[in-house]
């Protein structure tokens, strides 16, 4: 409640002075991600896309990565993604298809098709801090692709990468991508679980690219507004987490603030390009 009240005040203040609107119109690539799209959140997803479409172009995740890598950022862009592979994401993916928007769904292959209720409950409580939520199965993952969405790597079974021994971490990253290639023929992007800088190591970052991925994404807030190219293995994607039932004014405040703060191109895992 306190957070809601504070954000109400901040967003109203920035709206009155025009700061949010100025920020939203600045050229940049803004990566947004969710974890779920429950039935009662689908209307909010529609409203979000329709609202932000007034100031942004929604583009596929791969295009957003390429534009950042090449420094081709000539207007405000938004890329959507979702982590963890919960079954309810398929409902959101269908809504996005109706709206002409492509997203990237980062999944954990070991959890796809999980039907052991006790194991599901344990994993959801221990790793996702949620009550039991059903995961996608293979056919549903294939449906995501048929709807025009991308599938990305999110580790094998959602371990904290920085807590794994180096050899186990490398094996996890390679195994995940190889499995998705076997299933779908493509797995270009990686987003590491939990997503804070401390949740991956520099050696883990290098292993992501050694496995064949073309990007690595965090859950750290920020946007990309660089006008110079960034080598693929120096780029670290910033993504803003949102929950679909947050007030639009709060989401717009976060995005406008990101834009006004400028490009977030620092990569703690390697030297600047």
Backbone bond lengths (Angstrom), bond angles and torsions (degrees), N, CA, C in turn:
res aa  C-N    CA-C-N  psi(-1)  N-CA   C-N-CA  omega(-1)  CA-C   N-CA-C  phi
1 X - - - 1.463 - - 1.530 110.43 -
2 X 1.346 115.55 -43.10 1.465 119.38 179.86 1.535 110.24 -63.06
3 X 1.334 115.84 -43.51 1.465 119.86 178.28 1.526 110.33 -58.53
4 X 1.316 116.68 -43.56 1.459 121.77 -179.15 1.533 110.45 -60.91
5 X 1.323 116.12 -44.70 1.462 120.48 -178.55 1.528 110.70 -64.89
6 X 1.330 116.40 -44.09 1.473 120.28 179.88 1.524 110.57 -61.85
7 X 1.336 116.60 -45.41 1.463 119.64 -179.46 1.525 111.62 -67.68
8 X 1.317 116.90 -33.18 1.465 119.49 173.80 1.529 110.30 -57.00
9 X 1.335 115.18 -47.47 1.460 120.16 -178.54 1.511 112.62 -65.66
10 X 1.336 116.32 -45.98 1.465 120.14 -178.30 1.536 111.33 -65.06
11 X 1.331 115.90 -43.77 1.465 118.56 -177.74 1.523 111.21 -67.96
12 X 1.325 117.03 -36.46 1.467 119.66 178.79 1.529 110.73 -67.51
13 X 1.334 115.98 -41.58 1.465 119.59 178.76 1.529 111.00 -61.40
14 X 1.330 116.78 -48.02 1.469 119.82 -178.77 1.525 111.50 -66.43
15 X 1.328 116.97 -32.85 1.463 119.59 178.24 1.523 110.38 -67.76
16 X 1.322 117.25 -41.03 1.461 120.65 -177.43 1.531 112.33 -65.36
17 X 1.324 116.64 -35.61 1.462 119.24 -179.53 1.533 111.75 -90.86
18 X 1.352 116.09 -0.62 1.455 120.66 176.38 1.506 114.95 80.88
19 X 1.325 117.59 7.11 1.463 120.11 -175.56 1.532 111.74 -66.49
20 X 1.329 116.39 -44.40 1.459 119.50 -178.97 1.518 111.00 -60.83
21 X 1.327 116.73 -47.10 1.459 119.83 -177.68 1.521 111.17 -63.56
22 X 1.332 117.85 -38.98 1.469 120.02 177.12 1.524 110.45 -63.04
23 X 1.326 115.65 -42.74 1.459 119.60 -179.70 1.517 112.53 -63.51
24 X 1.338 116.05 -43.28 1.459 119.81 -177.17 1.525 112.22 -61.99
25 X 1.312 118.09 -24.40 1.462 121.27 -177.00 1.528 113.07 -94.26
26 X 1.334 117.50 0.89 1.465 119.96 179.03 1.531 110.39 -76.60
27 X 1.334 117.70 139.54 1.471 120.14 177.99 1.527 110.99 -63.00
28 X 1.314 115.77 131.94 1.458 121.99 179.51 1.518 108.82 -177.88
29 X 1.319 116.78 168.19 1.464 121.50 167.89 1.516 106.97 -111.88
30 X 1.311 115.33 121.33 1.459 122.35 -179.15 1.531 108.35 -111.27
31 X 1.320 115.84 118.16 1.463 121.10 177.71 1.529 108.75 -96.93
32 X 1.321 116.53 123.58 1.456 122.44 177.10 1.523 109.25 -114.85
33 X 1.341 116.54 146.10 1.463 117.66 175.01 1.521 111.00 -141.19
34 X 1.325 114.06 153.10 1.460 122.97 176.94 1.524 108.01 -124.48
35 X 1.326 116.15 173.40 1.463 121.02 171.14 1.524 111.89 -112.36
36 X 1.299 117.10 -26.41 1.468 119.42 -174.75 1.517 110.51 -150.31
37 X 1.321 114.72 156.71 1.467 121.72 172.92 1.534 107.00 -138.30
38 X 1.325 114.50 76.43 1.456 120.76 179.31 1.526 109.86 -64.31
39 X 1.325 115.75 162.24 1.460 120.67 -176.23 1.522 112.02 -53.83
40 X 1.332 116.25 -40.43 1.472 118.85 -177.78 1.527 112.88 -78.84
41 X 1.351 117.42 3.13 1.466 121.21 177.29 1.533 112.54 -107.33
42 X 1.323 117.84 -4.62 1.465 120.20 -173.19 1.523 112.27 -67.80
43 X 1.331 117.37 -38.18 1.467 119.09 176.24 1.525 110.93 -64.13
44 X 1.352 115.98 -36.37 1.465 119.75 177.67 1.524 110.58 -65.91
45 X 1.326 117.05 -35.45 1.463 120.22 177.07 1.527 110.18 -63.56
46 X 1.318 117.09 -43.14 1.466 120.44 177.18 1.525 111.08 -60.88
47 X 1.327 115.60 -45.50 1.468 119.12 -178.93 1.517 111.07 -62.94
48 X 1.324 116.63 -40.23 1.466 120.74 -179.67 1.525 111.00 -60.46
49 X 1.322 116.57 -50.27 1.465 120.25 -178.98 1.524 110.38 -63.58
50 X 1.317 116.84 -45.17 1.468 119.64 -179.31 1.525 111.66 -62.91
51 X 1.337 117.34 -40.14 1.460 120.51 -179.66 1.527 111.44 -67.43
52 X 1.326 117.04 -49.62 1.461 119.91 -175.98 1.523 112.41 -73.00
53 X 1.328 117.25 -18.20 1.459 120.13 177.30 1.524 112.23 -66.21
54 X 1.324 117.68 -18.03 1.466 120.27 178.20 1.530 111.74 -68.71
55 X 1.331 115.73 -26.89 1.467 119.23 -176.36 1.524 113.24 -121.24
56 X 1.323 118.16 -9.61 1.460 121.51 -174.59 1.520 111.38 -131.64
57 X 1.322 115.35 156.30 1.456 122.10 167.95 1.521 107.83 -102.10
58 X 1.329 117.07 124.51 1.462 121.21 175.00 1.519 108.72 -82.22
59 X 1.321 116.96 126.20 1.461 121.65 -178.11 1.526 109.34 -129.18
60 X 1.337 117.98 157.14 1.467 120.46 177.22 1.522 111.54 -60.61
61 X 1.323 115.13 154.42 1.456 121.14 -177.25 1.538 111.02 -57.05
62 X 1.334 116.53 -46.13 1.473 119.20 -177.94 1.521 111.47 -61.64
63 X 1.326 116.78 -38.39 1.463 118.82 177.86 1.519 111.07 -64.68
64 X 1.338 116.40 -39.85 1.454 119.68 178.23 1.519 111.93 -61.55
65 X 1.330 116.53 -43.74 1.465 120.90 178.10 1.524 110.29 -61.14
66 X 1.326 116.62 -45.35 1.466 120.74 -179.01 1.529 111.15 -62.62
67 X 1.327 116.61 -42.19 1.467 119.38 179.96 1.528 110.99 -62.85
68 X 1.325 117.69 -39.17 1.463 120.26 178.41 1.525 109.82 -68.19
69 X 1.327 116.90 -44.57 1.462 120.16 -179.96 1.528 111.49 -60.24
70 X 1.329 116.76 -37.81 1.470 120.73 -176.35 1.520 113.18 -92.27
71 X 1.343 117.79 -7.49 1.457 121.05 -177.95 1.519 112.83 71.50
72 X 1.343 118.29 24.23 1.469 122.79 -179.46 1.534 109.71 -95.63
73 X 1.311 115.45 75.92 1.467 120.33 -176.00 1.523 107.34 -123.65
74 X 1.312 115.54 97.60 1.457 120.78 -172.66 1.530 114.01 -112.06
75 X 1.336 117.35 0.51 1.455 121.92 179.12 1.530 107.89 -163.96
76 X 1.321 119.84 175.12 1.475 120.00 177.81 1.529 110.89 -76.10
77 X 1.319 115.83 125.34 1.467 122.48 177.94 1.526 109.71 -120.34
78 X 1.322 115.83 150.35 1.460 121.53 173.78 1.519 108.90 -128.53
79 X 1.335 115.63 135.28 1.460 123.08 171.77 1.525 108.15 -118.67
80 X 1.319 116.47 134.23 1.462 121.39 -179.99 1.521 110.37 -105.10
81 X 1.323 115.47 145.21 1.460 120.79 172.70 1.524 109.27 -148.15
82 X 1.314 114.80 168.55 1.466 120.68 179.21 1.517 108.43 -144.47
83 X 1.302 116.62 142.09 1.466 121.88 -178.12 1.534 111.85 -108.68
84 X 1.337 115.10 151.89 1.464 125.22 165.08 1.520 115.32 93.36
85 X 1.309 120.24 -19.08 1.459 119.87 173.30 1.508 116.32 73.04
86 X 1.330 117.83 34.44 1.462 120.06 175.17 1.528 109.98 -70.67
87 X 1.317 116.59 146.14 1.468 122.05 -176.90 1.532 112.34 -58.49
88 X 1.334 117.44 -33.96 1.465 119.05 -176.58 1.535 112.46 -66.06
89 X 1.336 116.81 -15.78 1.464 119.22 176.56 1.525 112.04 -63.25
90 X 1.324 117.52 -25.32 1.454 120.00 179.41 1.525 110.77 -64.23
91 X 1.321 116.66 -36.58 1.477 119.90 177.02 1.527 110.33 -63.85
92 X 1.336 116.33 -42.85 1.461 119.74 176.84 1.520 111.61 -64.59
93 X 1.341 116.63 -37.27 1.465 120.83 -179.88 1.522 110.79 -64.07
94 X 1.318 116.80 -36.06 1.471 120.35 178.55 1.526 110.68 -68.05
95 X 1.322 116.71 -39.56 1.465 120.14 176.34 1.518 110.23 -62.68
96 X 1.326 117.01 -44.83 1.467 120.49 179.80 1.523 110.75 -61.56
97 X 1.330 117.59 -38.64 1.468 120.36 177.04 1.524 109.81 -59.44
98 X 1.342 117.64 -43.26 1.461 121.63 178.46 1.528 111.11 -59.02
99 X 1.331 115.63 -33.55 1.459 121.00 -176.84 1.528 112.49 -90.33
100 X 1.329 116.90 -0.77 1.459 120.62 179.14 1.507 114.06 76.21
101 X 1.336 117.51 28.04 1.469 122.10 -177.20 1.524 109.71 -115.06
102 X 1.328 116.27 133.89 1.460 122.99 176.52 1.527 109.60 -103.96
103 X 1.331 116.84 138.49 1.470 122.17 178.93 1.521 109.39 -126.73
104 X 1.327 115.78 168.50 1.464 121.86 174.35 1.526 108.43 -112.89
105 X 1.330 116.29 127.42 1.455 121.74 -178.97 1.525 108.79 -107.79
106 X 1.332 115.86 112.87 1.462 121.90 -179.48 1.531 108.97 -88.08
107 X 1.333 116.39 121.90 1.456 120.15 -173.02 1.528 111.26 -125.86
108 X 1.324 114.26 161.39 1.462 123.75 175.45 1.527 107.90 -108.22
109 X 1.316 119.54 106.67 1.468 120.79 -174.08 1.525 114.68 -54.16
110 X 1.333 118.46 -35.51 1.462 120.23 -178.19 1.523 112.67 -64.79
111 X 1.345 116.94 -21.22 1.460 120.25 -177.61 1.523 112.41 -97.38
112 X 1.318 117.15 -9.02 1.463 120.51 -179.84 1.533 109.35 -70.72
113 X 1.331 115.99 123.69 1.457 121.15 -178.92 1.516 113.99 81.49
114 X 1.324 117.61 10.26 1.464 120.75 179.15 1.534 109.82 -61.40
115 X 1.329 117.31 122.02 1.467 120.50 -178.49 1.517 114.13 -127.25
116 X 1.328 116.30 10.53 1.461 121.39 174.30 1.521 108.06 -84.12
117 X 1.321 117.90 109.40 1.462 121.55 -172.51 1.522 112.47 -61.41
118 X 1.336 117.48 -40.72 1.466 119.92 -179.44 1.525 111.11 -67.45
119 X 1.328 116.95 -42.40 1.464 120.51 178.95 1.524 110.28 -66.89
120 X 1.312 116.40 -39.64 1.452 120.64 177.27 1.514 111.31 -59.54
121 X 1.337 116.15 -45.98 1.464 120.42 -179.57 1.525 110.94 -63.38
122 X 1.348 116.48 -39.82 1.470 120.37 -179.97 1.519 110.69 -65.30
123 X 1.330 116.90 -47.20 1.456 120.39 -178.41 1.530 111.78 -64.07
124 X 1.315 116.26 -43.86 1.461 119.13 -178.75 1.532 110.78 -63.00
125 X 1.320 116.86 -37.80 1.464 120.06 179.74 1.525 111.53 -73.11
126 X 1.346 116.96 -44.74 1.463 121.02 -173.21 1.528 113.59 -77.38
127 X 1.323 116.98 -39.12 1.464 119.86 -171.20 1.524 113.93 -107.74
128 X 1.342 116.64 -22.89 1.464 118.64 -176.82 1.525 112.88 -119.16
129 X 1.341 116.57 -7.45 1.456 121.88 178.65 1.527 110.99 54.78
130 X 1.330 114.25 45.95 1.454 122.21 -179.18 1.522 110.66 -134.46
131 X 1.322 117.78 157.12 1.462 119.35 167.15 1.523 108.60 -65.54
132 X 1.323 118.83 168.64 1.465 120.16 -177.40 1.530 112.60 -54.83
133 X 1.318 116.23 126.24 1.462 123.15 178.01 1.527 106.92 -128.33
134 X 1.300 117.16 132.75 1.454 120.92 -178.84 1.521 111.19 -70.79
135 X 1.342 115.85 140.42 1.458 121.46 176.38 1.526 110.47 -93.81
136 X 1.329 115.18 159.69 1.452 120.60 173.93 1.528 111.18 -60.22
137 X 1.342 116.67 154.16 1.452 119.81 168.88 1.533 108.57 -108.40
138 X 1.325 117.09 177.79 1.466 120.75 -174.17 1.529 111.74 -59.32
139 X 1.322 117.15 -43.92 1.459 120.24 -178.72 1.520 110.90 -62.22
140 X 1.329 116.84 -37.94 1.467 120.60 179.56 1.527 111.82 -70.59
141 X 1.327 116.96 -34.93 1.468 120.11 174.32 1.530 109.69 -62.69
142 X 1.322 116.21 -42.48 1.465 120.31 177.92 1.527 110.73 -64.33
143 X 1.338 117.22 -34.19 1.462 119.53 176.85 1.526 110.91 -65.09
144 X 1.324 117.20 -38.43 1.466 119.98 176.88 1.529 109.99 -55.93
145 X 1.315 116.15 -44.78 1.462 120.22 179.83 1.531 110.59 -65.46
146 X 1.333 116.77 -41.02 1.465 119.80 179.77 1.516 111.66 -65.14
147 X 1.334 117.78 -23.24 1.459 122.27 177.31 1.528 112.38 -82.17
148 X 1.321 116.54 -1.47 1.462 120.54 177.64 1.512 114.44 95.67
149 X 1.334 117.44 14.10 1.454 121.26 -179.72 1.529 110.58 -97.50
150 X 1.333 115.69 164.19 1.459 121.82 178.02 1.528 109.80 -104.15
151 X 1.311 115.46 155.78 1.466 122.00 175.60 1.519 108.34 -117.13
152 X 1.332 116.20 130.20 1.453 121.33 179.45 1.510 112.02 -119.60
153 X 1.329 115.81 165.96 1.468 122.61 179.77 1.526 110.68 -84.18
154 X 1.334 115.74 137.69 1.471 120.95 179.10 1.529 110.44 -132.85
155 X 1.327 115.89 27.08 1.462 126.10 -175.45 1.527 109.83 82.06
156 X 1.327 115.56 169.26 1.467 120.51 -172.68 1.526 112.62 -68.92
157 X 1.334 117.29 -50.48 1.469 118.66 -178.85 1.534 112.06 -143.86
158 X 1.333 114.96 32.96 1.469 121.73 171.38 1.533 114.07 67.79
159 X 1.330 115.27 42.97 1.464 119.21 170.48 1.528 109.10 -83.46
160 X 1.317 115.59 156.89 1.458 120.51 172.55 1.529 107.55 -75.45
161 X 1.317 117.01 113.88 1.456 121.26 -172.40 1.523 112.83 -58.25
162 X 1.323 116.85 -40.33 1.466 119.85 -176.32 1.523 112.57 -68.92
163 X 1.339 117.36 -14.02 1.463 120.75 -179.67 1.528 112.23 -91.75
164 X 1.341 117.19 -7.86 1.458 120.75 -178.53 1.524 111.22 -88.86
165 X 1.331 118.21 146.25 1.464 119.57 169.47 1.532 109.54 -58.49
166 X 1.319 116.36 151.91 1.463 120.59 -173.81 1.528 112.08 -53.50
167 X 1.334 117.53 -47.97 1.461 120.28 -176.81 1.519 111.31 -62.73
168 X 1.338 116.45 -39.52 1.468 120.14 179.76 1.523 111.00 -68.36
169 X 1.327 116.52 -36.98 1.458 120.87 179.15 1.530 110.47 -65.16
170 X 1.318 117.02 -46.26 1.461 120.80 179.14 1.523 110.06 -61.33
171 X 1.324 116.96 -44.98 1.464 120.56 179.69 1.528 110.95 -61.33
172 X 1.331 116.11 -41.15 1.469 121.23 179.70 1.526 110.67 -60.25
173 X 1.329 116.38 -48.79 1.469 121.22 -177.80 1.521 110.61 -63.72
174 X 1.330 117.27 -45.14 1.457 120.64 -179.26 1.521 111.28 -66.63
175 X 1.319 116.57 -44.35 1.465 120.76 -178.46 1.519 111.34 -61.40
176 X 1.332 115.80 -40.63 1.461 119.96 -179.36 1.522 110.72 -62.15
177 X 1.325 117.05 -49.80 1.468 119.50 -177.94 1.527 111.00 -66.62
178 X 1.317 118.03 -41.80 1.460 120.43 -179.73 1.524 110.89 -61.52
179 X 1.327 117.04 -37.64 1.467 120.55 178.87 1.526 110.73 -66.72
180 X 1.326 117.20 -43.99 1.460 119.66 179.73 1.523 111.12 -66.93
181 X 1.319 118.10 -34.91 1.464 120.57 175.45 1.523 110.46 -63.64
182 X 1.319 116.20 -40.48 1.466 119.89 179.37 1.528 110.90 -67.23
183 X 1.332 116.20 -38.20 1.459 120.16 -179.43 1.528 112.85 -73.35
184 X 1.341 114.87 -43.95 1.463 119.54 -165.96 1.522 114.72 -123.92
185 X 1.329 117.04 -16.37 1.450 120.09 -179.43 1.513 114.71 87.76
186 X 1.330 117.36 -3.40 1.463 119.36 -177.84 1.529 109.90 -157.56
187 X 1.319 116.45 139.83 1.468 122.86 174.83 1.524 106.99 -161.62
188 X 1.325 116.44 83.81 1.460 121.12 -171.11 1.524 114.21 -86.31
189 X 1.324 117.82 -27.04 1.460 120.56 -166.57 1.531 111.63 -120.26
190 X 1.319 114.61 148.20 1.469 121.75 -178.70 1.528 108.88 -126.72
191 X 1.316 116.26 135.90 1.466 122.09 171.37 1.527 106.93 -130.30
192 X 1.319 116.75 121.54 1.465 117.75 -173.55 1.530 111.44 -83.91
193 X 1.343 116.81 145.01 1.460 121.14 -177.47 1.526 112.24 -57.70
194 X 1.312 115.28 144.37 1.464 126.77 179.33 1.536 111.86 73.06
195 X 1.300 118.12 -37.84 1.449 121.98 161.55 1.517 119.16 77.89
196 X 1.322 118.87 1.80 1.461 119.42 175.75 1.527 109.65 -85.32
197 X 1.332 115.93 158.56 1.456 119.11 -176.34 1.535 111.58 -54.68
198 X 1.331 116.79 -35.06 1.459 120.62 -177.82 1.527 112.95 -73.42
199 X 1.334 117.84 -8.48 1.459 121.46 -175.71 1.522 113.39 -90.86
200 X 1.338 116.85 -0.07 1.454 122.14 173.26 1.520 107.57 -138.34
201 X 1.310 116.54 158.37 1.459 121.13 177.61 1.528 109.34 -113.42
202 X 1.327 116.27 167.41 1.462 120.33 177.64 1.526 110.80 -60.46
203 X 1.333 116.94 -39.58 1.471 119.40 178.70 1.524 110.61 -68.26
204 X 1.328 117.08 -34.63 1.456 120.31 175.77 1.516 111.63 -65.91
205 X 1.330 116.35 -40.13 1.463 121.09 177.10 1.526 110.34 -59.30
206 X 1.325 116.95 -45.01 1.463 120.16 179.23 1.528 110.77 -64.90
207 X 1.333 116.60 -35.83 1.467 120.37 -179.99 1.524 111.86 -66.10
208 X 1.319 117.16 -30.35 1.465 121.30 178.03 1.531 109.91 -59.54
209 X 1.335 117.31 -45.03 1.456 121.09 -178.18 1.523 111.23 -78.74
210 X 1.338 116.60 -33.28 1.459 119.36 177.24 1.527 111.20 -62.80
211 X 1.338 116.95 -29.20 1.461 121.26 179.08 1.518 112.02 -76.31
212 X 1.344 117.76 -11.65 1.456 120.79 176.78 1.507 115.71 111.18
213 X 1.334 118.52 1.00 1.456 120.21 176.64 1.530 109.73 -70.76
214 X 1.337 115.89 154.95 1.468 119.65 178.93 1.523 111.90 -106.99
215 X 1.346 117.62 -3.47 1.463 119.75 175.85 1.521 109.91 -154.77
216 X 1.329 114.20 158.68 1.461 121.93 176.85 1.527 107.64 -134.15
217 X 1.334 116.66 130.03 1.464 120.48 -173.44 1.518 111.76 -120.86
218 X 1.328 114.45 146.92 1.456 123.77 178.17 1.528 110.23 -104.82
219 X 1.326 114.73 -174.87 1.463 122.17 167.43 1.526 108.84 -118.07
220 X 1.328 116.02 28.14 1.455 122.04 177.61 1.533 109.09 -90.80
221 X 1.341 116.17 137.68 1.457 120.09 -178.68 1.529 111.07 -68.14
222 X 1.318 114.89 153.32 1.454 120.50 178.28 1.515 110.15 146.74
223 X 1.321 116.09 173.21 1.457 121.44 177.27 1.523 108.36 -139.35
224 X 1.329 116.05 171.48 1.460 121.28 -176.90 1.522 108.85 -119.75
225 X 1.326 115.79 118.81 1.457 121.51 -178.00 1.519 111.58 -129.87
226 X 1.329 116.69 21.31 1.463 120.81 -177.62 1.520 111.06 -66.72
227 X 1.299 116.55 143.73 1.469 121.47 175.92 1.526 111.12 -110.22
228 X 1.315 117.02 3.65 1.458 122.40 174.01 1.526 109.18 -113.70
229 X 1.327 117.88 148.43 1.472 119.89 179.80 1.527 111.82 -61.69
230 X 1.330 115.29 149.23 1.459 122.61 174.12 1.520 106.69 -123.24
231 X 1.335 119.02 121.49 1.465 119.90 178.33 1.526 111.08 -54.50
232 X 1.321 116.39 142.91 1.465 120.94 -175.29 1.525 112.05 -53.30
233 X 1.342 116.08 -42.35 1.456 118.48 -175.76 1.532 112.80 -84.52
234 X 1.331 117.37 10.91 1.466 121.66 170.95 1.529 111.84 -113.41
235 X 1.328 116.02 -10.93 1.459 120.17 -175.88 1.524 110.98 -83.56
236 X 1.313 115.90 135.57 1.461 122.06 174.29 1.532 106.99 -127.42
237 X 1.318 116.06 110.82 1.459 121.24 -174.65 1.527 110.84 -72.16
238 X 1.344 115.76 130.27 1.464 121.20 171.59 1.526 108.23 -94.15
239 X 1.325 116.07 137.19 1.469 120.51 177.36 1.528 109.05 -131.62
240 X 1.303 115.96 139.02 1.465 121.70 176.37 1.512 110.05 -96.46
241 X 1.322 115.67 124.94 1.464 120.07 175.90 1.524 110.00 -79.07
242 X 1.318 116.65 135.09 1.462 121.00 173.38 1.522 109.03 -133.20
243 X 1.313 115.64 153.66 1.460 122.56 170.60 1.514 106.29 -110.76
244 X 1.314 116.43 132.14 1.456 120.56 -167.45 1.521 114.04 -62.85
245 X 1.321 117.61 -26.47 1.468 117.38 -178.96 1.529 113.08 -90.90
246 X 1.347 117.15 8.80 1.465 118.32 170.66 1.532 109.00 -65.17
247 X 1.322 118.07 148.58 1.469 119.76 175.23 1.531 110.82 -58.92
248 X 1.318 116.50 140.28 1.464 120.56 178.84 1.525 112.02 -56.79
249 X 1.331 116.33 -35.16 1.468 119.47 -179.35 1.523 111.03 -61.63
250 X 1.337 117.04 -35.33 1.463 120.21 179.89 1.529 110.11 -69.98
251 X 1.339 116.90 -43.67 1.459 120.27 -179.98 1.523 110.47 -63.97
252 X 1.330 116.56 -42.85 1.462 120.48 178.15 1.527 110.94 -62.28
253 X 1.329 116.69 -36.50 1.470 121.03 178.09 1.540 110.08 -62.06
254 X 1.345 116.51 -47.29 1.462 119.79 179.95 1.529 110.91 -60.63
255 X 1.324 117.22 -44.39 1.458 120.22 -177.09 1.525 111.22 -68.83
256 X 1.330 116.27 -41.73 1.460 119.09 177.68 1.515 112.09 -63.20
257 X 1.332 116.51 -40.26 1.467 120.93 178.41 1.522 110.64 -63.94
258 X 1.350 116.93 -43.47 1.473 120.55 175.87 1.516 110.72 -53.65
259 X 1.337 115.07 -49.21 1.459 119.99 -175.66 1.520 111.34 -62.98
260 X 1.327 116.98 -42.52 1.460 120.53 -178.84 1.525 111.86 -68.68
261 X 1.334 116.63 -25.31 1.465 120.54 179.22 1.520 112.31 -79.42
262 X 1.337 117.49 -11.87 1.450 120.96 176.37 1.508 113.88 90.64
263 X 1.317 115.26 -175.39 1.455 121.62 -174.56 1.528 111.59 -73.66
264 X 1.334 115.38 135.77 1.471 121.10 -179.55 1.519 108.64 -103.83
265 X 1.329 116.84 81.35 1.457 120.54 -172.78 1.537 114.00 -106.74
266 X 1.317 117.99 -0.14 1.467 119.86 178.76 1.520 110.50 -65.95
267 X 1.297 117.05 132.22 1.455 122.91 178.60 1.530 108.88 -118.32
268 X 1.348 117.38 109.22 1.461 119.49 -176.77 1.530 113.21 -71.84
269 X 1.330 117.87 -9.90 1.465 120.53 -176.61 1.522 113.61 -91.84
270 X 1.320 117.71 -9.80 1.466 118.69 179.98 1.517 109.31 -155.39
271 X 1.317 115.47 166.51 1.460 120.67 179.14 1.517 108.97 -68.44
272 X 1.325 116.14 154.12 1.467 120.33 178.00 1.510 109.88 -62.12
273 X 1.369 117.44 144.61 1.467 119.25 -179.70 1.524 111.05 -66.31
